[in-house]
Amino acid sequence: MLDYTGDTAMGFIDGELVLDEFYKGMPWQIGLRKFYPAAGGKELVFYLRPLHKNATFLPDLDPADVPDFGKRDQVLEVKGLEFVPEYYCVIKY
């Protein structure tokens, strides 16, 4: 999960765009299982673009999700990156 405020986010594996997301005010849930095993051991690189104060889609967002630009013309903030296992199993014998 990538929690960010920005215009768009993209994920690349070996320089190839494999994921993209438009900001909508909630963390980006990323499913990595579809890239395994082909991408196993390869680098995943994220590229994020800042959100501009005059972005045309801002009125479509919930007002609580529109960042406070203050005196800035753009905002880019990464609040967190978390990897959450999809499955968890405990075997006792």
C-alpha positions in Angstrom: 0.0 0.0 0.0 1.3 3.4 -1.0 -0.2 6.3 0.9 0.6 9.5 -1.0 -0.8 12.9 -2.1 0.1 13.7 -5.7 -1.2 13.8 -9.2 -0.2 10.3 -10.4 1.9 7.4 -9.3 3.6 4.8 -11.5 5.4 1.6 -10.9 8.2 0.2 -13.1 9.9 -3.2 -13.2 13.1 -3.3 -15.3 12.1 0.1 -16.8 8.7 -1.1 -18.0 5.6 0.6 -16.7 3.5 -2.1 -14.9 1.3 -0.1 -12.5 -0.3 3.3 -12.5 -2.7 5.2 -10.4 -4.5 8.6 -10.3 -4.8 10.3 -7.0 -8.2 9.9 -5.5 -7.6 10.7 -1.8 -7.0 7.2 -0.5 -4.0 4.9 -0.3 -3.1 2.9 -3.5 -3.6 -0.8 -3.0 -1.0 -2.6 -5.1 -1.3 -6.3 -5.9 2.2 -7.7 -6.5 1.2 -11.3 -6.9 0.6 -10.9 -10.6 4.3 -10.1 -11.1 5.6 -13.2 -9.4 7.7 -15.2 -10.3 8.7 -13.3 -13.5 9.7 -10.2 -11.5 11.1 -12.0 -8.5 14.4 -10.4 -7.5 13.9 -7.4 -9.9 13.7 -3.8 -8.7 10.3 -2.1 -8.4 10.7 1.7 -8.9 7.9 4.2 -8.1 7.6 7.6 -9.8 5.2 10.1 -8.5 4.1 13.4 -10.0 3.2 16.4 -7.9 -0.4 17.6 -7.6 -0.8 21.1 -9.0 -3.1 23.7 -7.4 -5.0 24.2 -10.7 -5.6 20.5 -11.4 -9.0 20.2 -13.2 -10.1 17.1 -11.2 -9.8 18.7 -7.7 -13.5 19.7 -7.6 -14.4 16.0 -8.1 -12.6 14.9 -4.9 -14.1 14.9 -1.5 -13.1 18.3 0.0 -11.3 16.4 2.9 -9.0 14.9 0.3 -7.9 18.1 -1.4 -4.6 19.1 0.2 -3.9 22.6 1.7 -1.6 24.1 -0.9 -0.9 27.2 1.3 1.5 29.3 -0.7 2.7 26.4 -2.8 1.6 25.7 -6.4 2.1 22.0 -6.1 2.1 19.2 -3.4 3.8 15.8 -3.4 3.8 13.9 -0.1 4.5 10.2 0.6 2.9 9.4 3.9 3.9 5.7 3.9 4.7 2.6 2.1 3.6 -0.7 3.6 3.8 -4.3 2.4 1.1 -6.5 3.7 1.2 -10.2 3.1 -2.0 -11.5 1.5 -1.9 -14.8 3.2 -0.6 -15.9 6.6 -0.5 -19.4 7.9 0.6 -21.0 11.1 1.2 -24.7 11.1 1.7 -26.5 14.4 2.7 -30.1 14.8 
